[in-house]
Amino acid sequence: MNIETRLTFKQLRAFVAVYNCGKLRIAAQEIGVTQSAISILIKQIEETLNVKLFDRTTRALVPTSVADDAIGIAERILQDTVTLGQNINALTSGERGRVHLATTPSTGMAMLPNMVRKFAKKYNHIKLVIDDCAPNQFLSHILSERVEFGIGTMPAEGGEFDSLAILNDELQLICPLDHPLAKLDQVQWADLENEPLIGLRGDYGMRQLITSVLHELDVEPEIVHEVGFLGSAVWMTAVGLGVTIFPAALAQLYKHEELVIKALVSPIVSRKIAVVTKKGRSLSPASQLFVDMLIADMGATSI
C-alpha cells in the first residue's frame, strides 16, 4: 500500500499542531483531542513515513530536520483542503458559479425575464449563460451536454432525458382583426377546415403537435406558408396571409393592434413546458439554485 493511501488528515493536523506548538498538551488542545491521542497520531505518522519527526526532551518535542522539510508540504495539504471546502460552500450557497441553459428565444422572453431579474439580484456572483437556440436544436444541445439543462417543450417519456413540467401552455389562434374568426368568442379546431394556415417548419415540435391534433379531428387547413421563427408567422398573419397557432405564453409576446388572439377549444390543447436534463445527469449547485427558483416562481414542485 502506498504511503499516500495510509496517511490521514488527522495525522497531518497532529503533526502540524505539534510542530508549531512544541508541546503535546497544547497541540492536543488546539485540535480538540486528548494528549494520549495526539501522541498516538504522531507515532502513527512516524511509523507510516518510517522516519523520526520529533526528538523528545523532558520539556518539549523538538522537530528533526525531516520535520523541517516536511512541514511546508503538510501545511499546504491542509490549507488546500480548507480552500476546497470554502469553494464548495461558495458554489452551494450561490456566492459563485455558472448557470448554462438552452431555450428558444421566444420561450426565454415569455418565461424568464422576471425570474432572471430576481435571481441576478439574489445571486449576483453567478454567471448566466443562455444558449438561445432554434426549437430543433433544443434537445440536441442538452444531449451533447453543451448545456446543463434546458427550458422548453417537454420531450417524450422513456427516452434520453429527464424532465419536470412547469407549465401547461394552451394553444391559441392568432388572426387578423378583420378575419371572420376574430368575431367568434372562441374558435373550435373544426373552424380551421380549409383555413389558410401559417405553420412552423415540419421538424419543430409545435408543428408536430398541431398536425397531430388536426389529424385526430380530421380537420384539414391549408398550410399556405412555413416559417422558422415565430415572429415571421406573426407579421405574415398581420398582413393577411393566413392565421397561425401559438402557445398562450408566446402569443402574449406578439400582441399587435392588427391581430386578435382567440382561445382554441374542442378540444383545449396544451404543450408542456419543462425543465429538461440529460438522463442521469445532476445539476451544478448554481444551476440547481436557478431551477429551484424557477419552479417556485411557476408554482411547481421541486425536482
C-alpha positions as CSV (number, residue, x, y, z in Angstrom):
1,M,0.0,0.0,0.0
2,N,1.4,3.4,-0.9
3,I,2.2,5.9,1.8
4,E,-0.3,8.5,0.5
5,T,-3.2,6.0,0.9
6,R,-2.1,5.4,4.6
7,L,-1.7,8.9,5.8
8,T,-4.8,10.6,7.2
9,F,-5.7,14.3,7.6
10,K,-6.0,13.8,11.3
11,Q,-2.4,12.6,11.4
12,L,-1.3,15.6,9.3
13,R,-3.1,18.0,11.6
14,A,-1.5,16.4,14.6
15,F,2.0,16.8,13.0
16,V,1.4,20.5,12.1
17,A,0.0,21.3,15.6
18,V,2.9,19.6,17.5
19,Y,5.4,21.2,15.2
20,N,4.0,24.7,15.8
21,C,3.2,24.3,19.5
22,G,6.2,22.2,20.6
23,K,4.2,20.5,23.3
24,L,1.8,17.7,23.2
25,R,-0.7,19.1,25.7
26,I,-1.0,22.5,23.9
27,A,-1.2,20.8,20.5
28,A,-3.9,18.4,21.7
29,Q,-6.0,21.3,22.9
30,E,-5.6,23.1,19.6
31,I,-7.0,20.2,17.5
32,G,-9.5,19.0,20.2
33,V,-8.1,15.6,21.2
34,T,-6.5,14.2,24.3
35,Q,-2.8,14.2,24.9
36,S,-2.5,10.5,24.6
37,A,-4.5,10.6,21.3
38,I,-2.2,13.1,19.7
39,S,0.8,11.1,20.9
40,I,-0.6,8.1,19.1
41,L,-1.2,10.1,15.9
42,I,2.4,11.3,15.9
43,K,3.6,7.7,16.4
44,Q,1.4,6.5,13.6
45,I,2.7,9.1,11.1
46,E,6.3,8.4,12.0
47,E,5.7,4.7,11.5
48,T,4.0,5.3,8.2
49,L,6.8,7.5,6.9
50,N,9.4,5.4,8.6
51,V,11.2,8.5,9.9
52,K,11.5,10.3,13.2
53,L,9.8,13.7,13.1
54,F,10.5,14.8,16.7
55,D,13.2,14.3,19.3
56,R,11.6,14.1,22.7
57,T,13.0,16.0,25.6
58,T,11.7,16.4,29.2
59,R,10.1,19.7,28.3
60,A,9.1,19.6,24.6
61,L,9.2,17.9,21.3
62,V,12.0,19.2,19.0
63,P,11.4,18.9,15.3
64,T,14.0,16.9,13.4
65,S,15.4,18.0,10.0
66,V,12.9,15.8,8.3
67,A,10.1,17.5,10.1
68,D,11.5,20.9,9.0
69,D,11.5,19.7,5.4
70,A,8.0,18.2,5.6
71,I,6.1,20.9,7.5
72,G,5.6,23.2,4.5
73,I,4.1,20.4,2.4
74,A,1.8,19.2,5.3
75,E,0.5,22.8,5.8
76,R,-0.2,23.2,2.1
77,I,-2.2,20.0,2.0
78,L,-4.3,21.1,5.0
79,Q,-4.8,24.6,3.5
80,D,-5.8,23.1,0.2
81,T,-8.4,21.1,2.0
82,V,-9.7,24.2,3.6
83,T,-9.8,26.0,0.3
84,L,-11.6,23.1,-1.3
85,G,-14.3,23.3,1.4
86,Q,-14.6,27.1,1.0
87,N,-15.0,26.7,-2.8
88,I,-17.7,24.1,-2.4
89,N,-19.5,26.2,0.2
90,A,-19.3,29.2,-2.2
91,L,-20.8,27.1,-5.0
92,T,-23.6,25.6,-3.0
93,S,-24.6,28.9,-1.4
94,G,-24.6,30.9,-4.6
95,E,-21.6,33.0,-3.9
96,R,-20.1,31.9,-7.2
97,G,-20.8,29.6,-10.1
98,R,-22.3,29.5,-13.6
99,V,-25.8,28.6,-15.0
100,H,-25.6,27.3,-18.6
101,L,-29.0,26.5,-20.1
102,A,-30.7,26.2,-23.5
103,T,-34.0,27.7,-24.5
104,T,-35.5,29.2,-27.6
105,P,-35.6,33.0,-27.8
106,S,-39.4,33.1,-27.6
107,T,-39.6,30.8,-24.6
108,G,-36.9,32.8,-22.9
109,M,-38.7,36.0,-23.5
110,A,-42.0,34.6,-22.3
111,M,-40.8,32.8,-19.1
112,L,-37.5,34.2,-17.9
113,P,-37.3,38.0,-17.6
114,N,-38.9,38.5,-14.2
115,M,-37.4,35.3,-12.7
116,V,-33.9,36.1,-14.0
117,R,-34.1,39.6,-12.5
118,K,-34.9,38.2,-9.1
119,F,-32.2,35.5,-9.5
120,A,-29.5,38.0,-10.5
121,K,-30.4,40.2,-7.6
122,K,-30.1,37.4,-5.1
123,Y,-27.1,35.6,-6.6
124,N,-25.2,38.5,-8.2
125,H,-22.0,36.5,-8.4
126,I,-23.4,33.7,-10.5
127,K,-22.9,34.0,-14.3
128,L,-25.8,33.2,-16.5
129,V,-25.1,31.7,-20.0
130,I,-28.1,31.2,-22.2
131,D,-27.8,29.1,-25.4
132,D,-30.7,30.6,-27.3
133,C,-31.3,28.0,-30.0
134,A,-33.8,27.0,-32.6
135,P,-36.5,24.5,-31.4
136,N,-35.0,21.7,-33.4
137,Q,-31.6,22.2,-31.6
138,F,-33.0,22.3,-28.1
139,L,-32.8,18.6,-27.2
140,S,-29.5,18.0,-29.1
141,H,-27.8,20.7,-27.1
142,I,-28.9,19.0,-23.9
143,L,-28.0,15.5,-25.1
144,S,-24.5,16.6,-26.2
145,E,-24.0,18.3,-22.8
146,R,-23.3,21.6,-24.5
147,V,-25.6,23.0,-21.7
148,E,-26.5,21.6,-18.3
149,F,-30.3,21.8,-18.9
150,G,-33.0,23.4,-21.0
151,I,-36.3,25.1,-20.6
152,G,-38.6,24.2,-23.4
153,T,-41.1,21.7,-24.8
154,M,-41.3,18.5,-22.7
155,P,-39.8,15.5,-24.6
156,A,-41.5,12.1,-24.8
157,E,-41.1,9.9,-21.7
158,G,-38.8,7.0,-21.6
159,G,-36.1,8.5,-23.8
160,E,-32.7,10.0,-23.1
161,F,-34.0,12.9,-21.0
162,D,-35.4,13.6,-17.5
163,S,-37.9,16.4,-17.3
164,L,-40.2,18.2,-15.0
165,A,-43.3,20.0,-16.4
166,I,-43.6,23.6,-15.0
167,L,-46.3,25.0,-17.3
168,N,-49.2,23.8,-19.3
169,D,-49.4,26.3,-22.2
170,E,-52.7,26.2,-24.1
171,L,-52.6,26.7,-27.8
172,Q,-54.4,29.8,-29.2
173,L,-55.3,31.1,-32.6
174,I,-53.8,34.4,-33.9
175,C,-55.7,36.0,-36.8
176,P,-56.1,39.5,-38.3
177,L,-58.6,41.9,-36.7
178,D,-60.9,41.8,-39.7
179,H,-60.8,38.0,-40.1
180,P,-64.2,36.1,-39.8
181,L,-62.8,34.0,-36.9
182,A,-62.0,37.2,-35.0
183,K,-65.7,37.7,-34.4
184,L,-66.1,34.5,-32.5
185,D,-65.8,34.4,-28.7
186,Q,-63.7,31.2,-29.0
187,V,-62.6,29.2,-32.0
188,Q,-63.0,25.5,-32.4
189,W,-60.4,23.4,-34.2
190,A,-63.1,22.4,-36.6
191,D,-63.4,26.0,-37.7
192,L,-59.9,25.7,-39.2
193,E,-61.1,23.4,-42.0
194,N,-59.7,24.8,-45.3
195,E,-58.4,27.8,-43.5
196,P,-55.1,29.3,-44.8
197,L,-52.6,28.5,-42.0
198,I,-49.1,29.8,-41.5
199,G,-47.1,26.9,-39.9
200,L,-43.8,26.4,-38.3
201,R,-41.3,24.1,-40.0
202,G,-42.3,20.4,-40.0
203,D,-39.3,19.4,-37.8
204,Y,-40.5,21.6,-35.0
205,G,-42.3,20.1,-32.0
206,M,-45.1,22.7,-32.1
207,R,-45.8,21.9,-35.8
208,Q,-45.9,18.2,-35.0
209,L,-48.3,18.8,-32.0
210,I,-50.7,20.9,-34.2
211,T,-50.6,18.4,-37.1
212,S,-51.3,15.5,-34.7
213,V,-54.4,17.3,-33.3
214,L,-55.7,18.3,-36.7
215,H,-55.2,14.7,-38.0
216,E,-57.1,13.2,-35.0
217,L,-60.0,15.6,-35.6
218,D,-59.9,15.0,-39.4
219,V,-59.6,18.8,-39.9
220,E,-57.5,19.9,-42.9
221,P,-56.5,23.5,-43.0
222,E,-54.4,24.7,-46.0
223,I,-50.7,25.2,-45.0
224,V,-50.0,28.2,-47.2
225,H,-46.6,29.2,-45.7
226,E,-43.9,27.8,-43.5
227,V,-41.6,29.7,-41.2
228,G,-38.7,29.0,-38.9
229,F,-39.3,31.8,-36.4
230,L,-42.5,32.8,-34.6
231,G,-42.0,36.5,-35.4
232,S,-42.2,35.7,-39.1
233,A,-45.6,33.9,-38.6
234,V,-46.9,36.9,-36.7
235,W,-46.1,39.6,-39.4
236,M,-47.3,37.3,-42.1
237,T,-50.6,36.9,-40.2
238,A,-50.8,40.6,-39.7
239,V,-50.6,41.3,-43.5
240,G,-53.4,38.8,-44.1
241,L,-51.5,35.8,-45.5
242,G,-53.3,33.4,-43.1
243,V,-53.8,32.5,-39.5
244,T,-51.4,30.9,-37.1
245,I,-51.4,28.9,-33.9
246,F,-49.2,29.8,-30.8
247,P,-49.0,28.7,-27.2
248,A,-50.6,31.2,-24.9
249,A,-47.5,32.4,-23.2
250,L,-45.8,33.1,-26.6
251,A,-49.0,34.6,-28.1
252,Q,-48.9,37.4,-25.4
253,L,-45.4,38.4,-26.6
254,Y,-46.7,39.2,-30.0
255,K,-49.8,41.3,-29.2
256,H,-50.4,43.6,-32.2
257,E,-53.1,46.2,-32.9
258,E,-53.9,44.5,-36.1
259,L,-54.2,41.0,-34.6
260,V,-56.6,39.1,-32.4
261,I,-55.8,36.2,-30.0
262,K,-58.5,33.6,-29.6
263,A,-58.9,30.6,-27.4
264,L,-58.8,27.3,-29.3
265,V,-61.3,24.8,-28.0
266,S,-63.0,21.4,-28.7
267,P,-60.5,20.3,-27.6
268,I,-58.3,22.5,-25.4
269,V,-54.8,21.5,-26.3
270,S,-51.7,22.3,-24.3
271,R,-48.0,21.9,-24.8
272,K,-46.0,21.2,-21.6
273,I,-43.0,23.5,-20.9
274,A,-40.4,21.6,-18.7
275,V,-37.0,21.8,-17.2
276,V,-35.1,19.2,-19.2
277,T,-31.8,17.4,-18.4
278,K,-29.9,14.6,-19.9
279,K,-31.0,11.4,-18.2
280,G,-28.9,10.6,-15.1
281,R,-27.0,13.9,-15.0
282,S,-27.2,16.1,-11.9
283,L,-27.2,19.9,-11.9
284,S,-24.3,22.0,-10.6
285,P,-25.2,23.8,-7.4
286,A,-25.7,27.1,-9.2
287,S,-28.0,25.6,-11.8
288,Q,-30.0,23.8,-9.0
289,L,-30.5,27.2,-7.3
290,F,-31.7,28.6,-10.6
291,V,-34.1,25.7,-11.3
292,D,-35.4,25.7,-7.7
293,M,-36.2,29.5,-8.0
294,L,-37.9,28.9,-11.4
295,I,-40.0,26.1,-10.0
296,A,-41.1,28.2,-7.1
297,D,-41.8,31.1,-9.4
298,M,-44.0,28.8,-11.6
299,G,-45.7,27.2,-8.6
300,A,-44.5,23.7,-9.4
301,T,-42.9,21.1,-7.2
302,S,-39.1,20.7,-6.8
303,I,-37.1,18.2,-9.0
